[in-house]
Amino acid sequence: MKVHSTAIVEEGAEIGEGGAIGPYCVVGAGARLGRGVVLKSHVVIEGSTTIGERTIVHAFAVLGGPPQHLQYKGEETRLEIGADVMIREHVTMNPGTPAGGGVTRIGDRGFFMTASHVGHDCQVGDDVIFANNATLGGHVKIGDNAFLGGLCAIHQNCRVGAYAFVGGCAAVACDIIPYASAFGNHARLGGLNIIGMKRRNMPRASIRALREAYRLLFDGEDGTFRDRLEMARTRFAENPEVAMIIDFIENGAVRSLMTPAR
């Protein structure tokens, strides 16, 4: 590990091999940096923060700073960041709080653009993209491969499903099902994230099934929403992507479910 002469690495910090700590970085005693981690310059790592192998952190990012929560009183909580993550300038990520489980987790291979923010107790999946200034309130859950557009804001306790797309400047106050797109202030469903699915090389048959299931659930007029959910469960019983949506709707909700504008 190459450590610049102006950097401060407190006693107790664990630093893996093969990386670099650049000028004017501050690495606290509770930091755990994996092999090949690179801190470019002016990076601050506070609290009990673990950073996975080969993650790169750019200038003025602050990782592990105290949760922005009025009831936090300095308790020992954690921030866990996965491997191969790209964290750009001015990004902030907070650890958990005792009331929220005590840990904020970031998955592998994420790309967090300039000034994006992950609040306390959030659970963020693998292969996500946060565009500039995308912001999560506390206790938010983001599924794998989700894309958050620039300047969007996700309200505390909301869930954004896997492969979902959130448009720029969207204000999200409801749960977004997997594979969907959401736009506006306040955001509403705008259909499926077809472009994202094609970019991930999803089979055409799977995309077609998702289109049919979406129309049934949100555009159908037969029975109640619960009735249509059961219809989708039966009609697409062999489709894992539709099953993911049904499971998302039925389990883990704190906020209401986002629906299309009428």
N, C-alpha and C positions, 0 to 999 in steps of 0.2 A: 504494500500500500504506500503510495507516494503522498506525503502530507506536506503542503506548502508551509513555509516558515511563518506566515502570518495567521494560519489557521489555529484554532483552539480546540483541542480534543481532551475532554475532561477524563480524569482517572476513573476507570470502571467501564468506559465505553469499549465495546468489542468490535474490532475492525477486521474484516476479512481480507484475504490476500488478493492482489492483482488489480485493485481499484485505485482511486485517487481522491484526495480531498484538496480542493483548490483554495485560492486566496480568500482570507477573511471568513472562512466557514467556522461555525461553532457547533461542535458535536457534544451533546450532554452525556453525563455519566450513564444514563439508562439506555443509550442507543446501542443497537445491534445491527451492524452493517454486514451483509453477506459478501461473498467473493465477487470481485469485479464491480462493486458499486462505485459510481463516480459522482462526486459533488462538485459542480463546476466552480462556483465562487459565491461568497456571501450567503450560503445556505445555512439555515438554523435547524438543527435537529434537537428537539426537547423531549423530556419525559421518557416513558418506557415505549420506545419506538423501534420496531424491527423493520428492516428494509431488505428485501430479497435479492438474490444474486443478479448482477448485471443491470440493475436499475440505474438510470441516469437522472440526476436532479439538477436543474438549471438555476441560474442566479436568483437570489432573493426569495426562494421558496422557504416556507416555514412549516415544518412537519412535526406534529406532536405538541404544538402549543396548547395551552389549557382550553377545555371545552368552553364554548360561548353559551353558558347555561347558568342562570342566576343561582341555582341551588348547588352548583359544584363548589366544594369546599377544599379542594386540593387532594382528594383521595387518589390512591394509586390506580390508574386505569391505563389502557394500552391502545396503541395504534400499530396495526400490522399491515405492511405493504408487501405485495408479492414480488415475483421475479420478472425481469425484463420489462419493467414499467418505464415509460418516458414521462417525466414530470417537468413541465416547462416553467418559465419565469413567473414568480409571484404566486404560485399555487399555494394554497393552505389546506391542511388536513388536520382535523382535531381528533384526539383519542375519545374513548367512550366516557360514560358517566356511570356511577353505581346504579342508578335507576334504570339504565338502558342496557345492562349486561356488562358494562365495563370495558368494551373493546369495539373499536372501529376497524373494519377489515376491508382491504383493497385487494382484488385478485391479481392474477398475472397478466402481463402483456397489455396493460391499459395505456392509453395516450391521453394525458391531461394537459390541455393547452393553457396558454397564459391566463393567470388569475382565476382559474377554476377553483372551486371550494367544495370540500367534503366535510360536512358537519359531524357532530358527535354521534356515536352509536350507529353510523351508517354501515351497511353491508353492500359492497360493490363487487360485482362478478368479474369474470375474466374477459379480456379482449374488448373492453369498453372504450369509447371515445367521448371525451368531454371537450367541446369546442370552447373558445375563449369566454371566460366569465360565467360558464355554466355553474350553477350553485345548488347544493343540496342542503336542506334543513336537517335537523336531527332525526335519527331513527329511520331514514329513507333506505329502501332496498332497491338496488339496480341489478337487473339480470344480465347474464352473459351477452356479449355482443351488442349491447344497447348503444345508441348514438344520441348524445345530448347536444342540441344546437347552441350556438353562441347566445349568451345573455339569458338563457332560460333559467327558471327558478322552480325547484321541486319542493313543495310544502312538506313540513315534517310529517313523518309516519306514512307518507305515500309510497307506493310500489310502482316501479317501471319494469315491465316484463322483459324477458329475453328477446333480443332482436328488434326491440321497439325503437322508433325514431321520434325524437322530440324536436320540433321546429325551433328556429331561432326566436328569442324573445317570448317564448311560450311561458305562461304562468300555470303550473300544474298543481291542482288542488285535489285531484282524484287519482285512483289507481288506473294505470294504462296496461291493458292486456298484452301478452307477448305478441310479437310480429306486427303490432299496430303502429300507426303514425298519429301524432297529436300536434295541433297547431292552435295558436291564438291566445288571447288574454280575456278571460280564463280559457285555458286550452280545452278543446273538444276533439274527439276522435275524427280523423280525416281519412279513414280507410286503413289499408294495410301497408306495411313498409316493403313494397314489392322490390324497389331498387336495392334495398339492403339484402333481401333474400337472394336476389340474382347475383349480387356481388359475392355472397357466401356460397354460391354454386348449389343452392337448394334445388332438388329435382322439381321439374314442372308439375308432376303429379301432386307433390306436397303443396306447392303454391296453389294449384287448382282447388285442392281440398280446403285449404285455408280460406280462399275466396268464398267458397260455397258455405263454409261454416260461419264466416263473418256475416254474410248476407242473411243467413238463417237467424242468427242471434240478434243482429242490430237493425236489419231492414225488414224482417219478417213480421207478419201481423197475426199469426196463428197463436192463440192462447197468450199466456203471460210469458215474461222473460224466463221464469223458472221452467215453464213447459218447453220452451224452445231450447233451453239448456239440456233438458233430458232428450229431446229429439236429436240434438247434435251429438250427445253421448252415444246414442244408439246408432245413428247414421254413420258416424266416423269412428266407430269403436276400434278399428285397426290403425288409426292414424295417430302417431305420437305427437305431432305438432298441435293438432286440435286438442288432444288430451292435455297438453301443457296449458292451453288456454282455459280449459274447463277446470283443471286443478287450481290454476291461478285465481279464477273467479270464486271458487268454493272455499279456499283455504288462505288464512293469514291476513285477511283484510282488517284494516283499522279505518281507512277512508272509504268513501263510496266509490263505485266503479265509474270510470269515465265512459261516456256514451257520445254518439254523434250529435251534432247540432240538428235541431228540428225546425 
